[in-house]
Amino acid sequence: MRGAWREPCGLIQLHAMAYGTVPVVATTGGLVDTVKEGVTGFHIGEMDPDDLVQKDVQAISETMARACTVYESGAEYTKMVKACIGQDLTWKKPAMKWEAVLEELVYGGAAKSQAKKASVAVPKDLVQSVN
């Protein structure tokens, strides 16, 4: 592998999940953070950024076969769709944290800012929140 390819996290997978489309993504960059394997999508694995190699073709084939199996299962696929749609992909919560940081810098009052920042919980495991 000549150069490490990193996807900084585009919007396509986020748009897809918002509409209940379960994404299949390469395991790289922000895609790892936004698509949870087996919960809100499928990961192919890291791909060679320079060439189409047999290992990558095999990984794509296996991942697509796994996705088809889940799709045909009905219940498992429906759960994934609900997990995708159920996520809060807006800027509302991250904006609250940034607002608290800026208030702390401008006005002081670390206790109030800390409380605001702490009120925005980051889910540890999406699976627990989707049932």
SEZAKE-125940 format. One record per residue (C-alpha): x, z, y. Coordinates in steps of 0.02 Angstrom, whole numbers, plus 32768, in hexadecimal, padded with zeros to 4 digits. Example, Ala and Ser with C-alpha at 12.3 -4.5 7.8 and 13.67 -1.06 7.14 Angstrom:
826781867F1F;82AC81657FCB;
This chain:
800080008000;80557FC5809F;7FED801E8122;7F7080AA811A;7EC8806C8157;7E5E80EF81AB;7DAB80D681E1;7D8C814D8272;7CD2815B8245;7C6280D0827A;7BA980D98297;7B6A8065820E;7B6180EA8186;7B0D81628200;7A8880E1822E;7A6E80BA8176;7A5581708147;79DE818F81D9;796C810A818E;797F814980DB;79FA80C6809F;7A798115802A;7B2680D2805A;7BB5809E7FE9;7C5980B88046;7D1580B78031;7D5C8167802C;7DB8816680D1;7DB481AB8181;7D1081E981C8;7CAF819E8137;7CEA823180CE;7CA282AA814E;7BFB82548166;7BD0821780B6;7BCC829F8032;7BF0825A7F83;7B5582627F16;7AEF82B67F9E;7ADE823A802D;7B3C81A67FE3;7BC481677F71;7C80815F7F88;7CE380CE7F3E;7D8B81237F58;7E1C80F17FC6;7E3180367FCF;7ED27FD37FE5;7ED07F9E809D;7F377F028082;7F017EB37FDE;7E707EA97F67;7EBB7EF97ECE;7E707F097E20;7E647FC77E30;7DF57FB47ECA;7D877F327E76;7D707FA97DE4;7D46803A7E59;7CC67FD17EB6;7C757F997E12;7C6D804B7DCE;7C2780927E6F;7BA2800B7E7D;7B7180287DC7;7B6280E37DEB;7AF980BE7E86;7A86804C7E20;7A7080D37D9C;7A4081537E21;79CA80D67E74;797380B57DCE;796281707DAC;78DF81817E33;78E3823D7E50;799E824A7E6E;799B81B57EE4;790581FB7F43;7964829E7F59;79F8823E7FA2;798681DE8019;793882828054;79E782CB806B;7A19823680D6;797D823B8142;797F82F9814E;7A28830281A5;7A338325825E;7AA582978293;7A8382AE834D;7AFD82F083CF;7A8B838483F6;7AEE84098397;7B9E83C983BE;7B6B83BA8474;7B3684718476;7BE384A3843A;7C38843A84C0;7BC2847F8544;7BF485308511;7CAD8504851B;7C9784B885C9;7C30854D8605;7CB885C185C8;7D3D855F8625;7CDB855286C6;7C7C85F686CF;7CD986698659;7C6286D685F6;7CB286BF854C;7C2F872B84F3;7B9D86BB8525;7C01861E84FC;7C3886628453;7B83868A8429;7B4E85D98457;7BDA858B83F1;7BB585FC835D;7AFC85CE8362;7B29851D832E;7B4C852F8275;7BA884A78218;7B5A8490816A;7BD784BD80E2;7B798462805B;7AF283E5807E;7AAE83F77FCE;7A7084A77FF2;7A0F8470808C;79B483E28033;792F84197FB7;
